[in-house]
Amino acid sequence: MPPEIEACLPARLHPVSRMFLEAFLAGRITQQDFLWAFHLPNSDYLPVAQCIVKTLARLANTNPPLHL
């Protein structure tokens, strides 16, 4: 997991939220599904999910994929 993403996470992340985060980072669920599911165990995770999505967007803009 990129350190930029780890910076968004609380010290202890609920295992269910971790499962959804790992699925999202692996591309197994959509951003919409991630935002819906990630905070279900703990509503305090809503800003954490936003931080993760914003960080991923920033990382994608910093390191765009090569189109050959």
PDB file of N, CA, C and O in Angstrom, chain B, residues numbered from 101:
ATOM      1  N   MET B 101       0.852  -1.170   0.000  1.00  0.00           N
ATOM      2  CA  MET B 101       0.000   0.000   0.000  1.00  0.00           C
ATOM      3  C   MET B 101       0.898   1.232   0.000  1.00  0.00           C
ATOM      4  O   MET B 101       1.840   1.318   0.787  1.00  0.00           O
ATOM      5  N   PRO B 102       0.609   2.175  -0.873  1.00  0.00           N
ATOM      6  CA  PRO B 102       1.432   3.388  -0.930  1.00  0.00           C
ATOM      7  C   PRO B 102       1.412   4.140   0.405  1.00  0.00           C
ATOM      8  O   PRO B 102       0.377   4.192   1.070  1.00  0.00           O
ATOM      9  N   PRO B 103       2.537   4.714   0.795  1.00  0.00           N
ATOM     10  CA  PRO B 103       2.576   5.459   2.057  1.00  0.00           C
ATOM     11  C   PRO B 103       1.612   6.642   2.077  1.00  0.00           C
ATOM     12  O   PRO B 103       1.142   7.039   3.143  1.00  0.00           O
ATOM     13  N   GLU B 104       1.318   7.202   0.917  1.00  0.00           N
ATOM     14  CA  GLU B 104       0.364   8.312   0.848  1.00  0.00           C
ATOM     15  C   GLU B 104      -1.034   7.865   1.284  1.00  0.00           C
ATOM     16  O   GLU B 104      -1.784   8.637   1.881  1.00  0.00           O
ATOM     17  N   ILE B 105      -1.373   6.608   0.979  1.00  0.00           N
ATOM     18  CA  ILE B 105      -2.660   6.053   1.393  1.00  0.00           C
ATOM     19  C   ILE B 105      -2.626   5.730   2.883  1.00  0.00           C
ATOM     20  O   ILE B 105      -3.584   6.007   3.605  1.00  0.00           O
ATOM     21  N   GLU B 106      -1.535   5.149   3.336  1.00  0.00           N
ATOM     22  CA  GLU B 106      -1.400   4.825   4.757  1.00  0.00           C
ATOM     23  C   GLU B 106      -1.522   6.073   5.620  1.00  0.00           C
ATOM     24  O   GLU B 106      -1.984   5.995   6.758  1.00  0.00           O
ATOM     25  N   ALA B 107      -1.113   7.222   5.092  1.00  0.00           N
ATOM     26  CA  ALA B 107      -1.212   8.478   5.843  1.00  0.00           C
ATOM     27  C   ALA B 107      -2.669   8.869   6.089  1.00  0.00           C
ATOM     28  O   ALA B 107      -2.954   9.611   7.029  1.00  0.00           O
ATOM     29  N   CYS B 108      -3.578   8.391   5.273  1.00  0.00           N
ATOM     30  CA  CYS B 108      -5.005   8.685   5.443  1.00  0.00           C
ATOM     31  C   CYS B 108      -5.653   7.822   6.515  1.00  0.00           C
ATOM     32  O   CYS B 108      -6.696   8.189   7.056  1.00  0.00           O
ATOM     33  N   LEU B 109      -5.056   6.691   6.825  1.00  0.00           N
ATOM     34  CA  LEU B 109      -5.700   5.689   7.667  1.00  0.00           C
ATOM     35  C   LEU B 109      -5.562   5.994   9.149  1.00  0.00           C
ATOM     36  O   LEU B 109      -4.566   6.570   9.587  1.00  0.00           O
ATOM     37  N   PRO B 110      -6.581   5.597   9.923  1.00  0.00           N
ATOM     38  CA  PRO B 110      -6.464   5.716  11.378  1.00  0.00           C
ATOM     39  C   PRO B 110      -5.469   4.676  11.903  1.00  0.00           C
ATOM     40  O   PRO B 110      -5.075   3.766  11.174  1.00  0.00           O
ATOM     41  N   ALA B 111      -5.073   4.813  13.151  1.00  0.00           N
ATOM     42  CA  ALA B 111      -4.107   3.883  13.743  1.00  0.00           C
ATOM     43  C   ALA B 111      -4.624   2.442  13.696  1.00  0.00           C
ATOM     44  O   ALA B 111      -3.865   1.513  13.420  1.00  0.00           O
ATOM     45  N   ARG B 112      -5.902   2.267  13.964  1.00  0.00           N
ATOM     46  CA  ARG B 112      -6.516   0.937  13.912  1.00  0.00           C
ATOM     47  C   ARG B 112      -7.682   0.980  12.933  1.00  0.00           C
ATOM     48  O   ARG B 112      -8.673   1.673  13.162  1.00  0.00           O
ATOM     49  N   LEU B 113      -7.556   0.239  11.848  1.00  0.00           N
ATOM     50  CA  LEU B 113      -8.602   0.206  10.825  1.00  0.00           C
ATOM     51  C   LEU B 113      -9.436  -1.067  11.015  1.00  0.00           C
ATOM     52  O   LEU B 113      -8.888  -2.160  11.157  1.00  0.00           O
ATOM     53  N   HIS B 114     -10.753  -0.916  11.015  1.00  0.00           N
ATOM     54  CA  HIS B 114     -11.650  -2.063  11.160  1.00  0.00           C
ATOM     55  C   HIS B 114     -11.357  -3.081  10.052  1.00  0.00           C
ATOM     56  O   HIS B 114     -11.151  -2.687   8.904  1.00  0.00           O
ATOM     57  N   PRO B 115     -11.334  -4.368  10.369  1.00  0.00           N
ATOM     58  CA  PRO B 115     -11.009  -5.391   9.363  1.00  0.00           C
ATOM     59  C   PRO B 115     -11.927  -5.377   8.138  1.00  0.00           C
ATOM     60  O   PRO B 115     -11.472  -5.652   7.027  1.00  0.00           O
ATOM     61  N   VAL B 116     -13.197  -5.065   8.322  1.00  0.00           N
ATOM     62  CA  VAL B 116     -14.110  -5.018   7.177  1.00  0.00           C
ATOM     63  C   VAL B 116     -13.750  -3.842   6.268  1.00  0.00           C
ATOM     64  O   VAL B 116     -13.769  -3.969   5.044  1.00  0.00           O
ATOM     65  N   SER B 117     -13.427  -2.715   6.863  1.00  0.00           N
ATOM     66  CA  SER B 117     -13.005  -1.561   6.055  1.00  0.00           C
ATOM     67  C   SER B 117     -11.699  -1.874   5.328  1.00  0.00           C
ATOM     68  O   SER B 117     -11.525  -1.485   4.174  1.00  0.00           O
ATOM     69  N   ARG B 118     -10.785  -2.570   5.991  1.00  0.00           N
ATOM     70  CA  ARG B 118      -9.525  -2.955   5.345  1.00  0.00           C
ATOM     71  C   ARG B 118      -9.797  -3.869   4.150  1.00  0.00           C
ATOM     72  O   ARG B 118      -9.144  -3.751   3.113  1.00  0.00           O
ATOM     73  N   MET B 119     -10.754  -4.772   4.296  1.00  0.00           N
ATOM     74  CA  MET B 119     -11.108  -5.674   3.206  1.00  0.00           C
ATOM     75  C   MET B 119     -11.598  -4.879   1.992  1.00  0.00           C
ATOM     76  O   MET B 119     -11.198  -5.157   0.862  1.00  0.00           O
ATOM     77  N   PHE B 120     -12.472  -3.883   2.232  1.00  0.00           N
ATOM     78  CA  PHE B 120     -12.964  -3.068   1.123  1.00  0.00           C
ATOM     79  C   PHE B 120     -11.855  -2.201   0.531  1.00  0.00           C
ATOM     80  O   PHE B 120     -11.810  -2.002  -0.683  1.00  0.00           O
ATOM     81  N   LEU B 121     -10.975  -1.693   1.358  1.00  0.00           N
ATOM     82  CA  LEU B 121      -9.852  -0.896   0.861  1.00  0.00           C
ATOM     83  C   LEU B 121      -8.957  -1.748  -0.030  1.00  0.00           C
ATOM     84  O   LEU B 121      -8.577  -1.315  -1.119  1.00  0.00           O
ATOM     85  N   GLU B 122      -8.620  -2.936   0.413  1.00  0.00           N
ATOM     86  CA  GLU B 122      -7.763  -3.810  -0.391  1.00  0.00           C
ATOM     87  C   GLU B 122      -8.428  -4.194  -1.706  1.00  0.00           C
ATOM     88  O   GLU B 122      -7.764  -4.265  -2.740  1.00  0.00           O
ATOM     89  N   ALA B 123      -9.741  -4.444  -1.674  1.00  0.00           N
ATOM     90  CA  ALA B 123     -10.462  -4.762  -2.911  1.00  0.00           C
ATOM     91  C   ALA B 123     -10.454  -3.576  -3.861  1.00  0.00           C
ATOM     92  O   ALA B 123     -10.294  -3.749  -5.070  1.00  0.00           O
ATOM     93  N   PHE B 124     -10.625  -2.380  -3.330  1.00  0.00           N
ATOM     94  CA  PHE B 124     -10.617  -1.172  -4.155  1.00  0.00           C
ATOM     95  C   PHE B 124      -9.243  -0.937  -4.771  1.00  0.00           C
ATOM     96  O   PHE B 124      -9.134  -0.664  -5.966  1.00  0.00           O
ATOM     97  N   LEU B 125      -8.198  -1.043  -3.960  1.00  0.00           N
ATOM     98  CA  LEU B 125      -6.848  -0.813  -4.473  1.00  0.00           C
ATOM     99  C   LEU B 125      -6.453  -1.863  -5.512  1.00  0.00           C
ATOM    100  O   LEU B 125      -5.654  -1.583  -6.406  1.00  0.00           O
ATOM    101  N   ALA B 126      -7.010  -3.068  -5.396  1.00  0.00           N
ATOM    102  CA  ALA B 126      -6.716  -4.136  -6.359  1.00  0.00           C
ATOM    103  C   ALA B 126      -7.605  -4.063  -7.602  1.00  0.00           C
ATOM    104  O   ALA B 126      -7.427  -4.840  -8.540  1.00  0.00           O
ATOM    105  N   GLY B 127      -8.574  -3.118  -7.610  1.00  0.00           N
ATOM    106  CA  GLY B 127      -9.450  -2.957  -8.765  1.00  0.00           C
ATOM    107  C   GLY B 127     -10.613  -3.937  -8.806  1.00  0.00           C
ATOM    108  O   GLY B 127     -11.242  -4.099  -9.852  1.00  0.00           O
ATOM    109  N   ARG B 128     -10.912  -4.596  -7.682  1.00  0.00           N
ATOM    110  CA  ARG B 128     -12.001  -5.566  -7.653  1.00  0.00           C
ATOM    111  C   ARG B 128     -13.357  -4.921  -7.372  1.00  0.00           C
ATOM    112  O   ARG B 128     -14.392  -5.531  -7.636  1.00  0.00           O
ATOM    113  N   ILE B 129     -13.367  -3.696  -6.841  1.00  0.00           N
ATOM    114  CA  ILE B 129     -14.616  -2.955  -6.660  1.00  0.00           C
ATOM    115  C   ILE B 129     -14.421  -1.538  -7.194  1.00  0.00           C
ATOM    116  O   ILE B 129     -13.297  -1.042  -7.276  1.00  0.00           O
ATOM    117  N   THR B 130     -15.514  -0.904  -7.549  1.00  0.00           N
ATOM    118  CA  THR B 130     -15.458   0.447  -8.106  1.00  0.00           C
ATOM    119  C   THR B 130     -15.278   1.482  -6.990  1.00  0.00           C
ATOM    120  O   THR B 130     -15.449   1.185  -5.808  1.00  0.00           O
ATOM    121  N   GLN B 131     -14.937   2.677  -7.395  1.00  0.00           N
ATOM    122  CA  GLN B 131     -14.830   3.784  -6.435  1.00  0.00           C
ATOM    123  C   GLN B 131     -16.169   4.013  -5.748  1.00  0.00           C
ATOM    124  O   GLN B 131     -16.213   4.246  -4.540  1.00  0.00           O
ATOM    125  N   GLN B 132     -17.245   3.951  -6.493  1.00  0.00           N
ATOM    126  CA  GLN B 132     -18.574   4.152  -5.917  1.00  0.00           C
ATOM    127  C   GLN B 132     -18.862   3.097  -4.852  1.00  0.00           C
ATOM    128  O   GLN B 132     -19.355   3.423  -3.772  1.00  0.00           O
ATOM    129  N   ASP B 133     -18.557   1.839  -5.149  1.00  0.00           N
ATOM    130  CA  ASP B 133     -18.782   0.777  -4.166  1.00  0.00           C
ATOM    131  C   ASP B 133     -17.882   0.957  -2.942  1.00  0.00           C
ATOM    132  O   ASP B 133     -18.307   0.716  -1.812  1.00  0.00           O
ATOM    133  N   PHE B 134     -16.645   1.379  -3.171  1.00  0.00           N
ATOM    134  CA  PHE B 134     -15.729   1.629  -2.063  1.00  0.00           C
ATOM    135  C   PHE B 134     -16.277   2.726  -1.150  1.00  0.00           C
ATOM    136  O   PHE B 134     -16.312   2.563   0.070  1.00  0.00           O
ATOM    137  N   LEU B 135     -16.700   3.835  -1.740  1.00  0.00           N
ATOM    138  CA  LEU B 135     -17.210   4.947  -0.934  1.00  0.00           C
ATOM    139  C   LEU B 135     -18.474   4.551  -0.176  1.00  0.00           C
ATOM    140  O   LEU B 135     -18.716   5.048   0.925  1.00  0.00           O
ATOM    141  N   TRP B 136     -19.279   3.664  -0.753  1.00  0.00           N
ATOM    142  CA  TRP B 136     -20.482   3.204  -0.081  1.00  0.00           C
ATOM    143  C   TRP B 136     -20.142   2.267   1.084  1.00  0.00           C
ATOM    144  O   TRP B 136     -20.748   2.372   2.150  1.00  0.00           O
ATOM    145  N   ALA B 137     -19.186   1.357   0.896  1.00  0.00           N
ATOM    146  CA  ALA B 137     -18.957   0.276   1.849  1.00  0.00           C
ATOM    147  C   ALA B 137     -17.896   0.566   2.906  1.00  0.00           C
ATOM    148  O   ALA B 137     -18.006   0.068   4.026  1.00  0.00           O
ATOM    149  N   PHE B 138     -16.890   1.344   2.589  1.00  0.00           N
ATOM    150  CA  PHE B 138     -15.726   1.508   3.464  1.00  0.00           C
ATOM    151  C   PHE B 138     -16.115   1.984   4.860  1.00  0.00           C
ATOM    152  O   PHE B 138     -15.536   1.518   5.842  1.00  0.00           O
ATOM    153  N   HIS B 139     -17.058   2.877   4.976  1.00  0.00           N
ATOM    154  CA  HIS B 139     -17.400   3.468   6.268  1.00  0.00           C
ATOM    155  C   HIS B 139     -18.483   2.705   7.034  1.00  0.00           C
ATOM    156  O   HIS B 139     -18.857   3.121   8.130  1.00  0.00           O
ATOM    157  N   LEU B 140     -18.992   1.605   6.487  1.00  0.00           N
ATOM    158  CA  LEU B 140     -20.101   0.908   7.142  1.00  0.00           C
ATOM    159  C   LEU B 140     -19.789   0.489   8.584  1.00  0.00           C
ATOM    160  O   LEU B 140     -20.655   0.643   9.446  1.00  0.00           O
ATOM    161  N   PRO B 141     -18.599  -0.031   8.884  1.00  0.00           N
ATOM    162  CA  PRO B 141     -18.331  -0.391  10.282  1.00  0.00           C
ATOM    163  C   PRO B 141     -18.159   0.813  11.205  1.00  0.00           C
ATOM    164  O   PRO B 141     -18.307   0.690  12.421  1.00  0.00           O
ATOM    165  N   ASN B 142     -17.848   1.977  10.629  1.00  0.00           N
ATOM    166  CA  ASN B 142     -17.555   3.141  11.466  1.00  0.00           C
ATOM    167  C   ASN B 142     -17.770   4.406  10.635  1.00  0.00           C
ATOM    168  O   ASN B 142     -17.011   4.673   9.703  1.00  0.00           O
ATOM    169  N   SER B 143     -18.789   5.173  10.964  1.00  0.00           N
ATOM    170  CA  SER B 143     -19.087   6.376  10.174  1.00  0.00           C
ATOM    171  C   SER B 143     -17.974   7.420  10.268  1.00  0.00           C
ATOM    172  O   SER B 143     -17.922   8.334   9.445  1.00  0.00           O
ATOM    173  N   ASP B 144     -17.093   7.304  11.246  1.00  0.00           N
ATOM    174  CA  ASP B 144     -15.937   8.208  11.317  1.00  0.00           C
ATOM    175  C   ASP B 144     -14.990   8.013  10.138  1.00  0.00           C
ATOM    176  O   ASP B 144     -14.103   8.837   9.910  1.00  0.00           O
ATOM    177  N   TYR B 145     -15.171   6.933   9.390  1.00  0.00           N
ATOM    178  CA  TYR B 145     -14.308   6.648   8.240  1.00  0.00           C
ATOM    179  C   TYR B 145     -14.715   7.406   6.975  1.00  0.00           C
ATOM    180  O   TYR B 145     -14.015   7.324   5.966  1.00  0.00           O
ATOM    181  N   LEU B 146     -15.820   8.134   7.006  1.00  0.00           N
ATOM    182  CA  LEU B 146     -16.218   8.895   5.808  1.00  0.00           C
ATOM    183  C   LEU B 146     -15.103   9.818   5.321  1.00  0.00           C
ATOM    184  O   LEU B 146     -14.778   9.772   4.134  1.00  0.00           O
ATOM    185  N   PRO B 147     -14.497  10.655   6.171  1.00  0.00           N
ATOM    186  CA  PRO B 147     -13.404  11.499   5.679  1.00  0.00           C
ATOM    187  C   PRO B 147     -12.161  10.699   5.304  1.00  0.00           C
ATOM    188  O   PRO B 147     -11.372  11.141   4.468  1.00  0.00           O
ATOM    189  N   VAL B 148     -11.980   9.541   5.905  1.00  0.00           N
ATOM    190  CA  VAL B 148     -10.847   8.686   5.546  1.00  0.00           C
ATOM    191  C   VAL B 148     -11.014   8.206   4.104  1.00  0.00           C
ATOM    192  O   VAL B 148     -10.060   8.226   3.326  1.00  0.00           O
ATOM    193  N   ALA B 149     -12.221   7.778   3.752  1.00  0.00           N
ATOM    194  CA  ALA B 149     -12.487   7.330   2.382  1.00  0.00           C
ATOM    195  C   ALA B 149     -12.260   8.460   1.386  1.00  0.00           C
ATOM    196  O   ALA B 149     -11.689   8.238   0.319  1.00  0.00           O
ATOM    197  N   GLN B 150     -12.700   9.665   1.721  1.00  0.00           N
ATOM    198  CA  GLN B 150     -12.479  10.813   0.831  1.00  0.00           C
ATOM    199  C   GLN B 150     -10.985  11.095   0.668  1.00  0.00           C
ATOM    200  O   GLN B 150     -10.522  11.395  -0.433  1.00  0.00           O
ATOM    201  N   CYS B 151     -10.243  10.998   1.754  1.00  0.00           N
ATOM    202  CA  CYS B 151      -8.794  11.203   1.694  1.00  0.00           C
ATOM    203  C   CYS B 151      -8.149  10.181   0.765  1.00  0.00           C
ATOM    204  O   CYS B 151      -7.279  10.528  -0.033  1.00  0.00           O
ATOM    205  N   ILE B 152      -8.567   8.933   0.865  1.00  0.00           N
ATOM    206  CA  ILE B 152      -7.998   7.873   0.017  1.00  0.00           C
ATOM    207  C   ILE B 152      -8.283   8.154  -1.451  1.00  0.00           C
ATOM    208  O   ILE B 152      -7.382   8.067  -2.285  1.00  0.00           O
ATOM    209  N   VAL B 153      -9.531   8.493  -1.775  1.00  0.00           N
ATOM    210  CA  VAL B 153      -9.899   8.751  -3.171  1.00  0.00           C
ATOM    211  C   VAL B 153      -9.138   9.961  -3.711  1.00  0.00           C
ATOM    212  O   VAL B 153      -8.625   9.916  -4.830  1.00  0.00           O
ATOM    213  N   LYS B 154      -9.058  11.031  -2.939  1.00  0.00           N
ATOM    214  CA  LYS B 154      -8.331  12.232  -3.377  1.00  0.00           C
ATOM    215  C   LYS B 154      -6.843  11.946  -3.546  1.00  0.00           C
ATOM    216  O   LYS B 154      -6.215  12.439  -4.483  1.00  0.00           O
ATOM    217  N   THR B 155      -6.288  11.161  -2.654  1.00  0.00           N
ATOM    218  CA  THR B 155      -4.865  10.818  -2.744  1.00  0.00           C
ATOM    219  C   THR B 155      -4.591   9.975  -3.976  1.00  0.00           C
ATOM    220  O   THR B 155      -3.603  10.204  -4.674  1.00  0.00           O
ATOM    221  N   LEU B 156      -5.447   9.008  -4.253  1.00  0.00           N
ATOM    222  CA  LEU B 156      -5.261   8.189  -5.457  1.00  0.00           C
ATOM    223  C   LEU B 156      -5.361   9.025  -6.722  1.00  0.00           C
ATOM    224  O   LEU B 156      -4.602   8.815  -7.669  1.00  0.00           O
ATOM    225  N   ALA B 157      -6.293   9.972  -6.746  1.00  0.00           N
ATOM    226  CA  ALA B 157      -6.422  10.847  -7.912  1.00  0.00           C
ATOM    227  C   ALA B 157      -5.166  11.694  -8.080  1.00  0.00           C
ATOM    228  O   ALA B 157      -4.681  11.882  -9.196  1.00  0.00           O
ATOM    229  N   ARG B 158      -4.645  12.201  -6.975  1.00  0.00           N
ATOM    230  CA  ARG B 158      -3.424  13.000  -7.035  1.00  0.00           C
ATOM    231  C   ARG B 158      -2.239  12.152  -7.512  1.00  0.00           C
ATOM    232  O   ARG B 158      -1.432  12.613  -8.319  1.00  0.00           O
ATOM    233  N   LEU B 159      -2.134  10.923  -7.017  1.00  0.00           N
ATOM    234  CA  LEU B 159      -1.060  10.032  -7.448  1.00  0.00           C
ATOM    235  C   LEU B 159      -1.182   9.692  -8.929  1.00  0.00           C
ATOM    236  O   LEU B 159      -0.175   9.601  -9.631  1.00  0.00           O
ATOM    237  N   ALA B 160      -2.410   9.503  -9.408  1.00  0.00           N
ATOM    238  CA  ALA B 160      -2.623   9.197 -10.825  1.00  0.00           C
ATOM    239  C   ALA B 160      -2.224  10.375 -11.703  1.00  0.00           C
ATOM    240  O   ALA B 160      -1.692  10.181 -12.796  1.00  0.00           O
ATOM    241  N   ASN B 161      -2.476  11.597 -11.234  1.00  0.00           N
ATOM    242  CA  ASN B 161      -2.095  12.783 -12.005  1.00  0.00           C
ATOM    243  C   ASN B 161      -0.599  13.009 -11.974  1.00  0.00           C
ATOM    244  O   ASN B 161      -0.033  13.547 -12.925  1.00  0.00           O
ATOM    245  N   THR B 162       0.047  12.604 -10.894  1.00  0.00           N
ATOM    246  CA  THR B 162       1.495  12.762 -10.769  1.00  0.00           C
ATOM    247  C   THR B 162       2.235  11.743 -11.613  1.00  0.00           C
ATOM    248  O   THR B 162       3.282  12.045 -12.186  1.00  0.00           O
ATOM    249  N   ASN B 163       1.688  10.524 -11.693  1.00  0.00           N
ATOM    250  CA  ASN B 163       2.324   9.425 -12.418  1.00  0.00           C
ATOM    251  C   ASN B 163       1.353   8.864 -13.448  1.00  0.00           C
ATOM    252  O   ASN B 163       0.872   7.743 -13.283  1.00  0.00           O
ATOM    253  N   PRO B 164       1.048   9.620 -14.518  1.00  0.00           N
ATOM    254  CA  PRO B 164       0.084   9.115 -15.506  1.00  0.00           C
ATOM    255  C   PRO B 164       0.639   7.870 -16.214  1.00  0.00           C
ATOM    256  O   PRO B 164       1.852   7.749 -16.389  1.00  0.00           O
ATOM    257  N   PRO B 165      -0.241   6.944 -16.621  1.00  0.00           N
ATOM    258  CA  PRO B 165       0.218   5.764 -17.329  1.00  0.00           C
ATOM    259  C   PRO B 165       0.727   6.121 -18.713  1.00  0.00           C
ATOM    260  O   PRO B 165       0.269   7.082 -19.330  1.00  0.00           O
ATOM    261  N   LEU B 166       1.677   5.337 -19.191  1.00  0.00           N
ATOM    262  CA  LEU B 166       2.211   5.536 -20.546  1.00  0.00           C
ATOM    263  C   LEU B 166       1.268   4.907 -21.552  1.00  0.00           C
ATOM    264  O   LEU B 166       0.795   3.788 -21.349  1.00  0.00           O
ATOM    265  N   HIS B 167       0.997   5.604 -22.618  1.00  0.00           N
ATOM    266  CA  HIS B 167       0.168   5.065 -23.695  1.00  0.00           C
ATOM    267  C   HIS B 167       1.084   4.879 -24.906  1.00  0.00           C
ATOM    268  O   HIS B 167       1.464   5.841 -25.574  1.00  0.00           O
ATOM    269  N   LEU B 168       1.419   3.645 -25.163  1.00  0.00           N
ATOM    270  CA  LEU B 168       2.322   3.352 -26.282  1.00  0.00           C
ATOM    271  C   LEU B 168       1.571   2.826 -27.472  1.00  0.00           C
ATOM    272  O   LEU B 168       2.177   2.529 -28.502  1.00  0.00           O
TER     273      LEU B 168
END
